Amino acid sequence: MNILLLGGGGREHALAWKMAQSPLCDKLYAAPGNPGVAAHAELVSLDLTDHAAVIAFCEAHRIGLVVIGPEAPLVDGLADSLRGAGFSVFGPSRAAAQIEGSKGFTKDLCQRAGIPTAAYVRAGSLAEARAALGGFSIPVVIKADGLAAGKGVVIAETLAQAEAALDDMFGGQFGSAGTEVVIEEFLTGEEASFFALTDGSTIVPFGSAQDHKRVGDGDTGPNTGGMGAYSPARVLTPLLEAEAIEKIVAPTVRAMADAGMAYSGVLYAGLMLTADGPSLIEYNARFGDPECQVLMMRLESDLVELLSACADNRLSAIEPPRFSPDPALTVVMAAQGYPGTPKQGGRIDGIGLAEAHGARVFHAGTSLDGNGKLSASGGRVLNVTARGATVRAARDAAYAAVAAIDFAEGFCRNDIGYREIEREDAAGSDRV
């Protein structure tokens, strides 16, 4: 079949790389894609907010499956428009995508369905939010309600920080995403990401990961869209995973169906593993970025078969996904200034040398300059990803590849995977 992949980041490069390996894929198109995606797909120029133009392209090129990578087109209802025109689409409807598009929507859904999550208050004005702060202990979590590219969350360690975060959000720092906020109880525990494919009824687990949100080593500095990740998240044991499915994911899928907005696509649950069990932090309506990269490095099944079955309500009829037992780890190379104002245009060399180390370099924010040379065009620029027999081995391979890349105006964290490596080392000591 002919496939159209929408999006142009590191997640989409990983998806394109994996889909291009499928015997079911006759021709892969990507809009807008990036220089890395171009190795696997024909890049096309489409305005994803122009639904009629996307539909016209699909009709002209006999597209059999559309895969929507980022969240914004989902929240904009592109999947609905394409399905209305008769196309198979991997990604939820506009109504179902509210699960990411509005944190307040998801918190209310959890409350109705009895899904474990942090206590919260929704506030639609600065005065209302300041008044609600008095009901929470410090630290407290302040979230912009809408889409904020992974940056609209502040963990306030003091009341002054919480008030400043509210001032920023209602002051327009995150645009329309901050016109309403959610104030949440701070949960204690370790975070893990769990992924499931669902066609609205069948639920198929699709792996786990842990990412690093803070910009600096040792989890310091502001939150980002993610500075690295590894998979699997072994801290999410099979017992805890089963509990998360039973108490969080399955009730969510049922509640969405009961509300007339059946969820179809990948459901990404950000979990806090508390002393009382898994609790939902928030949902995403698409694959994580950079979690997708480590999942694709471990996936041994045909990705196109899985996504197509999900889109066509056939998940119950196919084999569940198979993953390599070997862990994968990705290091994000970002442009100086990220997550504030990243420096653009930095020259990048050495991708081939990096991949000679056994890593895979997924392009997240790159472009070709006027001389056809690779340069930085985003905040997160490259995702240097490797597999290994252990997390330490995957980490070492990824950082060896990072060292081979010449990106003078870039930076990365130097401690991706440190918690899991500490656990591996402790387990090794216990066996001696």
C-alpha positions in Angstrom: 0.0 0.0 0.0 1.0 3.6 -0.4 1.4 5.4 3.0 1.4 9.0 4.0 3.3 9.9 7.2 2.5 13.4 8.6 5.1 15.2 10.7 8.7 16.2 10.6 10.5 15.4 13.8 12.6 12.6 15.4 9.5 10.6 16.1 8.5 10.7 12.4 12.0 9.7 11.3 11.9 6.7 13.5 8.4 5.7 12.2 9.5 6.2 8.6 12.7 4.1 9.1 10.6 1.3 10.5 7.7 1.5 8.1 10.0 1.5 5.1 11.2 -1.9 6.2 7.7 -3.4 5.8 6.9 -5.6 2.8 3.4 -4.0 3.0 4.8 -0.6 2.2 4.8 0.1 -1.6 5.5 3.8 -1.5 6.1 6.0 1.6 5.4 9.8 1.4 6.1 12.2 4.3 4.9 15.7 4.9 6.9 17.7 5.7 9.5 15.1 6.8 13.1 16.2 7.2 16.5 15.3 5.7 16.7 12.1 7.7 13.1 11.0 6.7 14.1 11.7 3.1 16.3 8.5 3.1 13.1 6.4 3.5 10.3 8.5 2.0 9.5 11.0 -0.7 9.0 14.3 0.9 6.0 16.4 0.0 4.9 19.9 0.8 1.5 19.9 2.5 -0.2 22.4 4.9 -1.5 20.0 7.6 -4.1 22.6 8.6 -5.5 22.5 5.0 -7.5 19.4 5.3 -8.8 19.6 1.8 -5.3 19.7 0.4 -4.3 16.6 2.4 -7.3 14.7 1.2 -6.6 15.7 -2.4 -3.1 14.4 -2.1 -4.3 11.1 -0.7 -6.8 10.7 -3.5 -4.2 11.6 -6.2 -1.6 9.1 -4.8 -4.0 6.3 -3.8 -3.0 6.4 -0.1 -4.0 3.3 1.8 -2.9 4.4 5.2 -2.3 7.9 6.8 -0.2 7.9 9.9 -0.4 11.2 11.9 2.6 11.7 14.0 2.3 14.9 16.0 -0.5 16.0 18.4 -1.5 19.3 16.8 -3.1 17.9 13.6 -5.0 15.3 15.8 -6.4 18.0 18.1 -7.3 20.0 14.9 -9.4 17.1 13.7 -7.4 16.0 10.6 -8.1 12.3 11.3 -11.9 13.0 11.2 -11.6 14.8 7.9 -9.6 12.0 6.4 -11.8 9.2 7.7 -14.8 11.2 6.4 -13.2 11.0 3.0 -12.8 7.3 3.2 -9.2 6.9 4.2 -7.7 4.6 6.9 -6.0 6.7 9.5 -3.8 5.9 12.4 -4.6 8.5 15.1 -7.6 9.5 17.2 -10.5 11.8 16.3 -10.6 15.4 17.4 -12.9 14.5 20.3 -10.7 11.6 21.5 -7.5 13.7 21.1 -8.8 16.0 23.8 -7.2 13.4 26.1 -3.9 15.3 25.2 -5.3 18.6 24.0 -6.9 19.4 27.4 -5.3 18.3 30.7 -8.5 19.3 32.4 -10.6 17.1 30.2 -8.4 14.1 31.1 -8.5 14.9 34.8 -12.3 15.1 34.7 -12.5 11.8 32.8 -10.3 10.1 35.5 -12.5 11.5 38.2 -15.6 10.1 36.6 -14.1 6.7 35.8 -12.3 6.2 39.2 -8.9 6.2 37.5 -6.0 6.9 40.0 -4.5 10.3 39.4 -3.3 13.3 41.5 -5.9 15.5 43.2 -6.4 18.7 41.1 -8.3 21.9 40.5 -9.1 23.5 37.2 -8.8 27.3 37.0 -9.9 29.7 34.3 -8.5 32.9 35.6 -5.4 34.1 37.5 -7.5 35.1 40.6 -9.2 31.7 40.7 -5.9 29.9 40.3 -4.2 31.9 43.1 -7.1 31.2 45.4 -6.9 27.5 44.6 -3.2 27.3 45.5 -4.1 27.5 49.2 -5.5 24.1 49.0 -2.3 22.4 47.9 1.0 21.6 49.7 4.3 22.6 48.3 5.8 21.3 46.0 2.8 21.7 43.7 2.4 21.0 39.9 1.1 23.8 37.6 0.1 22.8 34.1 -1.1 24.8 31.1 -4.3 23.1 30.0 -3.6 23.0 26.3 -0.8 21.9 24.0 2.5 23.5 24.9 5.1 21.3 23.1 5.9 19.4 26.3 7.0 22.6 28.1 3.8 23.7 29.9 4.4 22.0 33.2 6.1 23.6 36.2 6.9 21.7 39.4 7.0 24.6 41.9 9.2 24.1 44.9 8.0 27.3 46.6 4.8 29.3 46.7 6.6 32.1 44.9 7.5 29.8 42.0 3.9 28.6 41.8 2.6 32.1 41.7 5.2 33.1 39.0 4.2 30.0 36.9 0.6 31.1 37.1 1.6 34.7 36.1 3.5 33.3 33.1 0.7 31.0 32.0 -2.1 33.5 32.2 0.3 36.2 30.9 0.5 34.3 27.6 3.9 32.5 27.8 2.2 29.4 26.3 -0.3 31.2 24.1 -3.9 29.8 24.2 -2.6 26.7 26.0 -2.4 28.7 29.2 -5.9 30.4 29.1 -6.9 27.6 31.6 -4.6 25.8 34.1 -4.7 22.7 36.1 -3.2 22.7 39.6 -2.2 19.3 40.8 -1.0 17.6 43.9 2.7 16.6 43.7 3.0 12.8 43.6 6.1 11.0 44.9 7.6 8.1 43.0 9.4 7.2 39.8 7.9 8.1 36.4 7.5 5.6 33.6 5.9 5.8 30.1 3.5 3.0 29.0 2.2 2.6 25.5 -0.8 0.7 24.1 -2.4 0.4 20.7 -6.2 0.4 20.8 -8.9 0.4 18.1 -11.5 1.5 20.6 -12.1 -2.0 22.0 -9.0 -4.2 21.8 -6.0 -3.0 23.8 -2.5 -4.2 22.9 0.5 -3.3 25.0 3.2 -1.6 23.0 6.2 -1.3 25.4 7.5 1.0 28.0 10.2 3.6 28.4 11.6 6.2 30.7 12.6 9.7 29.6 14.6 12.6 31.0 12.5 15.8 30.9 14.9 18.2 32.6 17.5 20.0 30.4 20.5 19.4 32.7 22.5 16.5 34.1 21.1 15.1 37.4 17.6 16.2 36.3 18.3 19.9 36.8 17.0 23.0 35.0 13.7 23.6 33.2 11.4 20.9 31.7 11.9 20.2 28.0 10.2 18.0 25.4 12.7 15.2 26.5 16.5 15.1 26.5 16.8 11.3 26.2 15.0 8.0 26.9 15.5 4.3 27.3 13.3 1.2 26.8 12.1 -0.9 28.5 11.3 0.8 31.8 12.1 -2.2 34.0 10.8 -0.3 37.0 7.4 -0.9 35.4 7.4 -4.6 36.3 5.0 -7.0 34.6 2.8 -6.9 37.7 2.7 -3.1 37.7 2.1 -3.0 34.0 -0.9 -5.3 34.4 -2.2 -3.1 37.2 -1.8 0.0 35.0 -3.8 -1.7 32.2 -6.5 -2.8 34.5 -6.9 0.4 36.6 -5.9 3.1 34.1 -5.7 2.2 30.4 -8.7 -0.1 30.1 -11.1 2.1 32.1 -10.0 5.0 29.9 -10.8 3.2 26.7 -14.1 2.1 28.1 -15.0 5.6 29.3 -14.1 7.2 25.9 -16.2 4.6 24.1 -19.1 5.2 26.5 -18.9 8.9 25.9 -19.2 8.4 22.1 -15.6 9.2 21.3 -14.0 5.8 20.9 -10.2 6.1 21.0 -8.2 4.7 18.1 -4.4 5.0 17.9 -1.6 4.8 20.3 -2.4 5.8 23.9 0.6 7.0 25.8 0.2 6.9 29.6 2.7 8.9 31.7 2.6 7.1 35.0 3.9 7.8 38.5 4.8 4.6 40.3 3.7 5.6 43.8 3.7 3.6 47.0 0.0 2.9 46.3 0.6 1.7 42.8 0.6 3.4 39.3 -1.1 6.7 39.1 -1.8 8.6 35.8 0.2 11.8 35.4 -1.2 12.6 31.9 -2.0 11.1 28.5 -0.6 11.8 25.1 -2.5 10.9 22.0 0.5 9.9 19.9 3.9 8.2 20.3 6.3 10.0 22.6 9.3 11.9 21.3 12.0 10.6 22.0 10.3 7.5 23.4 9.2 6.4 19.9 12.8 6.2 18.8 13.8 3.6 21.4 10.6 1.7 20.9 11.3 1.5 17.1 14.8 0.3 17.8 13.5 -2.6 19.8 10.4 -3.5 17.7 10.8 -6.7 15.7 7.2 -6.9 14.3 5.9 -5.3 11.1 5.0 -1.7 12.1 2.7 -1.2 9.1 0.7 -4.3 9.9 0.2 -3.1 13.4 -0.8 0.5 12.5 -3.0 -0.6 9.7 -4.8 -3.1 11.9 -5.4 -0.5 14.5 -6.7 2.0 11.9 -9.1 -0.6 10.5 -10.4 -2.1 13.8 -8.6 -5.4 13.3 -6.2 -5.4 16.3 -7.8 -8.5 17.8 -7.1 -10.5 14.6 -3.3 -10.0 14.5 -0.3 -11.2 16.5 0.7 -8.8 19.3 3.9 -6.8 18.8 7.3 -8.5 19.5 10.2 -6.5 20.9 13.9 -7.4 21.3 14.8 -8.1 25.0 17.8 -5.8 24.4 17.3 -2.3 25.8 17.7 0.8 23.6 18.7 4.2 24.6 18.6 7.6 22.8 20.5 10.8 23.6 19.0 14.1 22.3 21.4 16.6 20.9 19.9 20.0 21.2 20.8 23.5 20.0 22.4 25.9 22.4 19.7 27.9 24.1 17.1 25.1 24.2 14.5 25.0 25.8 14.4 28.8 25.6 15.5 30.3 22.3 17.6 27.7 20.5 20.4 28.9 18.2 19.5 28.1 14.6 21.8 27.2 11.6 24.6 25.3 13.4 26.5 23.1 11.0 26.3 19.3 11.5 28.8 16.8 10.3 29.7 13.2 11.1 26.3 11.4 11.0 27.9 8.6 8.9 30.7 8.2 11.4 28.2 8.1 14.3 26.2 5.3 12.6 29.4 3.4 12.0 29.5 2.9 15.7 26.3 0.9 15.4 23.9 3.7 16.4 21.0 5.1 14.5 20.8 8.9 14.2 17.2 10.1 13.9 16.8 13.7 12.7 14.6 15.8 14.9 15.2 19.4 13.9 17.5 19.5 10.8 17.4 21.1 7.4 19.7 21.5 4.4 21.3 24.9 3.9 21.8 26.7 0.6 24.9 24.5 -0.1 23.1 21.3 0.7 24.9 21.0 4.1 23.1 19.7 7.2 22.3 22.3 9.8 20.2 22.8 12.9 16.6 24.1 12.5 15.0 23.3 15.8 15.5 23.0 19.5 16.0 19.3 19.7 18.1 18.5 16.6 19.3 14.8 16.6 18.3 11.7 18.5 21.4 9.4 18.7 20.0 5.9 19.4 21.6 2.5 20.1 20.8 -0.9 21.4 22.8 -3.1 23.7 22.7 -6.2 25.8 22.4 -3.9 28.8 21.4 -0.3 29.3 25.0 0.5 30.1 26.1 -1.0 26.7 23.3 0.9 24.9 24.4 4.1 26.7 28.1 3.6 25.8 27.3 2.9 22.1 25.0 6.0 21.9 27.6 8.3 23.5 30.4 7.0 21.3 28.2 8.0 18.4 27.5 11.4 19.9 31.3 11.9 20.2 31.6 11.2 16.4 29.2 14.0 15.5 30.6 17.5 14.8 27.9 19.9 16.1 29.7 22.7 17.7 26.6 24.7 18.6 24.8 21.7 20.1 24.8 20.1 23.5 23.4 17.0 25.3 22.9 15.6 28.7 25.7 13.2 29.7 23.7 11.0 32.1 20.9 9.5 30.1 19.8 6.2 31.7 21.7 6.8 34.9 19.0 5.4 37.2 18.6 2.1 35.3 22.4 1.7 35.0 22.7 2.2 38.8 20.0 -0.6 39.2 21.9 -2.8 36.8 25.1 -2.3 38.7 23.5 -3.0 42.0 21.8 -6.2 40.6 25.3 -7.3 39.3 26.8 -6.7 42.7 24.1 -8.7 44.4 24.9 -11.7 42.1 28.6 -11.7 43.0 
